[in-house]
Amino acid sequence: MAKRWVSWLSFFLAMAVLHSADALVPAMFILGDSTVDVGTNSLLPFSIIRADFPFNGIDFPSSEPTGRFSNGFNSADFLANLTGFQISPPPFLSLVNSQSSLNKQFLKGVSFASGGSGLLDTTGQFLGVIPLGKQIQQFATVQSNLTAAIGSEETEKLLSKSLFLISTGSNDILSHFLSLGSFNKKEFIKSLSDAYDNHLKNLFKIGARKFAIVGVPPIGCCPFSRLSDDNDCCHKEMNECARDFQTTLSALLQKFSSEYEGMKYSLGNAHKMTMNIIDDPHKFNFKDVKSACCGRGRLNATLPCLQPIASVCSNRDDYLFWDLFHPTQHLSKLAVQTFYSGPPSLVSPINISQLLEVD
């Protein structure tokens, strides 16, 4: 086990040299859940939400699990590539646990994202994951280290030009529906909005200015959620909650940017983009938008993607979903391409490429 951990850490340290002369921003910082987690949870000894086992990573260059909840790369990787980096920044915990110079990598970006986490501290609280609030505390540690290394003025300049990718909210909605208790949807969405507002204020206070934000996808259509319907249809109420939160989040960001000078953002409508694919999969070169590529049982979603109990599809690019919850590498790439250069109907008020051009 120790040998495997050392090998895993060596991989990330080797990939840490990710700054490119062509990078459009000096650094990239990533916060959120499993859609952008590049290995954080693999470093959490008590986390039960993990992806450091086969068949995860089967299409990664090393064909080994890296802690990504994917058959290969995830959204963080593809956005980093489009931004001019070779690969997404390494997990904060991998840097803290290593003997390498922290400040050098902090200058280029860090990932704080933790699978199973959410906007609310209560989301995933018994799963051994890092909620968004704690991720922001870790970012504050990075900011302090940078200030000590290069001074407050240079740190402020660096962070103001850096890109902050946030992908969160799905687990909050999913866990609420799984709690089996009744709840007021309007009040619940307000609680998520209030939490998001507080997190943004904290990030802004620390120095973040450019935000690439991904909305909540139609999680009622993931294979796990479809199991609740005898005909394998999407969970209507869950999707409505995700859709309504997109509307609320859009209004929140408009208000926030008008009140906090210098705050710029791009909001990707993951709900609408994904539903477009589900409604017309062949248009986007997908053949199966219901089943998981990796798993077992009905829709391949009764059991997790865990070797040797799971089966894995050979035609992975044909599938929308990798496992019972997560997108395939194919979908992650398409989503990032859409949010990077897509139209206002799918990403607003500007897309990410336009965001990167803003001074």
Solvent accessible surface area in square Angstrom, and as a share of the most:
residue,aa,sasa,rsa
1,M,180,0.80
2,A,77,0.60
3,K,175,0.74
4,R,116,0.43
5,W,92,0.32
6,V,86,0.50
7,S,67,0.43
8,W,31,0.11
9,L,18,0.09
10,S,57,0.37
11,F,53,0.22
12,F,5,0.02
13,L,61,0.30
14,A,71,0.55
15,M,64,0.29
16,A,12,0.09
17,V,103,0.59
18,L,0,0.00
19,H,87,0.39
20,S,26,0.17
21,A,109,0.85
22,D,113,0.58
23,A,22,0.17
24,L,98,0.49
25,V,5,0.03
26,P,41,0.26
27,A,0,0.00
28,M,0,0.00
29,F,0,0.00
30,I,0,0.00
31,L,0,0.00
32,G,0,0.00
33,D,5,0.02
34,S,9,0.06
35,T,38,0.22
36,V,1,0.00
37,D,0,0.00
38,V,0,0.00
39,G,0,0.00
40,T,2,0.01
41,N,2,0.01
42,S,16,0.11
43,L,18,0.09
44,L,25,0.12
45,P,109,0.69
46,F,175,0.73
47,S,6,0.04
48,I,123,0.62
49,I,47,0.24
50,R,60,0.22
51,A,2,0.01
52,D,22,0.11
53,F,54,0.23
54,P,52,0.33
55,F,36,0.15
56,N,7,0.03
57,G,2,0.02
58,I,51,0.26
59,D,52,0.27
60,F,5,0.02
61,P,106,0.67
62,S,53,0.34
63,S,73,0.47
64,E,103,0.46
65,P,25,0.16
66,T,5,0.03
67,G,2,0.02
68,R,3,0.01
69,F,15,0.06
70,S,1,0.01
71,N,1,0.00
72,G,0,0.00
73,F,51,0.21
74,N,5,0.02
75,S,21,0.14
76,A,0,0.00
77,D,5,0.03
78,F,32,0.13
79,L,2,0.01
80,A,0,0.00
81,N,89,0.46
82,L,65,0.32
83,T,0,0.00
84,G,19,0.18
85,F,3,0.01
86,Q,127,0.57
87,I,8,0.04
88,S,3,0.02
89,P,0,0.00
90,P,3,0.02
91,P,0,0.00
92,F,17,0.07
93,L,31,0.15
94,S,0,0.00
95,L,3,0.02
96,V,71,0.41
97,N,71,0.36
98,S,13,0.08
99,Q,182,0.81
100,S,51,0.33
101,S,71,0.46
102,L,56,0.28
103,N,51,0.26
104,K,126,0.53
105,Q,11,0.05
106,F,1,0.01
107,L,65,0.32
108,K,33,0.14
109,G,0,0.00
110,V,0,0.00
111,S,0,0.00
112,F,1,0.00
113,A,0,0.00
114,S,0,0.00
115,G,0,0.00
116,G,9,0.09
117,S,1,0.01
118,G,0,0.00
119,L,2,0.01
120,L,34,0.17
121,D,98,0.51
122,T,86,0.50
123,T,9,0.05
124,G,12,0.11
125,Q,100,0.45
126,F,174,0.72
127,L,54,0.27
128,G,32,0.31
129,V,19,0.11
130,I,14,0.07
131,P,28,0.18
132,L,2,0.01
133,G,18,0.17
134,K,95,0.40
135,Q,0,0.00
136,I,7,0.04
137,Q,113,0.50
138,Q,16,0.07
139,F,0,0.00
140,A,35,0.27
141,T,63,0.37
142,V,0,0.00
143,Q,52,0.23
144,S,64,0.41
145,N,44,0.23
146,L,0,0.00
147,T,46,0.26
148,A,92,0.72
149,A,50,0.39
150,I,61,0.31
151,G,31,0.29
152,S,78,0.50
153,E,132,0.59
154,E,81,0.36
155,T,2,0.01
156,E,114,0.51
157,K,95,0.40
158,L,22,0.11
159,L,1,0.00
160,S,37,0.24
161,K,109,0.46
162,S,0,0.00
163,L,0,0.00
164,F,0,0.00
165,L,5,0.03
166,I,1,0.01
167,S,9,0.06
168,T,5,0.03
169,G,0,0.00
170,S,18,0.12
171,N,30,0.16
172,D,0,0.00
173,I,0,0.00
174,L,20,0.10
175,S,44,0.28
176,H,58,0.26
177,F,44,0.18
178,L,90,0.45
179,S,75,0.48
180,L,166,0.82
181,G,45,0.43
182,S,120,0.77
183,F,69,0.29
184,N,80,0.41
185,K,78,0.33
186,K,169,0.71
187,E,118,0.53
188,F,10,0.04
189,I,13,0.06
190,K,126,0.53
191,S,44,0.29
192,L,0,0.00
193,S,14,0.09
194,D,74,0.38
195,A,18,0.14
196,Y,1,0.00
197,D,33,0.17
198,N,81,0.41
199,H,12,0.05
200,L,0,0.00
201,K,85,0.36
202,N,58,0.30
203,L,0,0.00
204,F,27,0.11
205,K,178,0.75
206,I,29,0.15
207,G,9,0.09
208,A,0,0.00
209,R,57,0.21
210,K,14,0.06
211,F,0,0.00
212,A,1,0.01
213,I,3,0.01
214,V,27,0.15
215,G,3,0.03
216,V,1,0.01
217,P,39,0.25
218,P,4,0.03
219,I,17,0.09
220,G,0,0.00
221,C,0,0.00
222,C,5,0.03
223,P,0,0.00
224,F,62,0.26
225,S,4,0.03
226,R,7,0.03
227,L,44,0.22
228,S,83,0.54
229,D,44,0.23
230,D,137,0.71
231,N,115,0.59
232,D,32,0.17
233,C,65,0.39
234,C,36,0.21
235,H,43,0.19
236,K,139,0.59
237,E,95,0.43
238,M,6,0.03
239,N,17,0.09
240,E,47,0.21
241,C,0,0.00
242,A,0,0.00
243,R,122,0.45
244,D,39,0.20
245,F,1,0.00
246,Q,17,0.08
247,T,94,0.55
248,T,44,0.26
249,L,1,0.01
250,S,29,0.19
251,A,60,0.47
252,L,22,0.11
253,L,0,0.00
254,Q,110,0.49
255,K,121,0.51
256,F,3,0.01
257,S,35,0.22
258,S,92,0.60
259,E,102,0.46
260,Y,59,0.23
261,E,165,0.74
262,G,40,0.38
263,M,4,0.02
264,K,86,0.36
265,Y,16,0.06
266,S,1,0.01
267,L,3,0.01
268,G,2,0.02
269,N,33,0.17
270,A,8,0.06
271,H,22,0.10
272,K,86,0.36
273,M,10,0.05
274,T,9,0.05
275,M,47,0.21
276,N,55,0.28
277,I,0,0.00
278,I,24,0.12
279,D,111,0.57
280,D,65,0.34
281,P,27,0.17
282,H,136,0.61
283,K,145,0.62
284,F,55,0.23
285,N,116,0.59
286,F,0,0.00
287,K,145,0.61
288,D,35,0.18
289,V,16,0.09
290,K,89,0.38
291,S,23,0.15
292,A,1,0.01
293,C,1,0.01
294,C,0,0.00
295,G,0,0.00
296,R,110,0.40
297,G,47,0.45
298,R,106,0.39
299,L,26,0.13
300,N,30,0.15
301,A,2,0.01
302,T,82,0.48
303,L,71,0.35
304,P,61,0.39
305,C,6,0.04
306,L,67,0.33
307,Q,86,0.38
308,P,118,0.74
309,I,70,0.36
310,A,7,0.05
311,S,49,0.32
312,V,44,0.25
313,C,20,0.12
314,S,104,0.67
315,N,69,0.35
316,R,45,0.16
317,D,83,0.43
318,D,27,0.14
319,Y,35,0.13
320,L,0,0.00
321,F,14,0.06
322,W,0,0.00
323,D,12,0.06
324,L,25,0.13
325,F,73,0.30
326,H,22,0.10
327,P,29,0.18
328,T,0,0.00
329,Q,37,0.17
330,H,45,0.20
331,L,12,0.06
332,S,4,0.02
333,K,91,0.39
334,L,40,0.20
335,A,15,0.12
336,V,9,0.05
337,Q,81,0.36
338,T,21,0.12
339,F,8,0.03
340,Y,33,0.13
341,S,76,0.49
342,G,13,0.12
343,P,69,0.43
344,P,107,0.67
345,S,62,0.40
346,L,27,0.13
347,V,3,0.02
348,S,39,0.25
349,P,79,0.50
350,I,48,0.24
351,N,15,0.07
352,I,9,0.05
353,S,28,0.18
354,Q,85,0.38
355,L,0,0.00
356,L,16,0.08
357,E,137,0.61
358,V,43,0.25
359,D,176,0.91
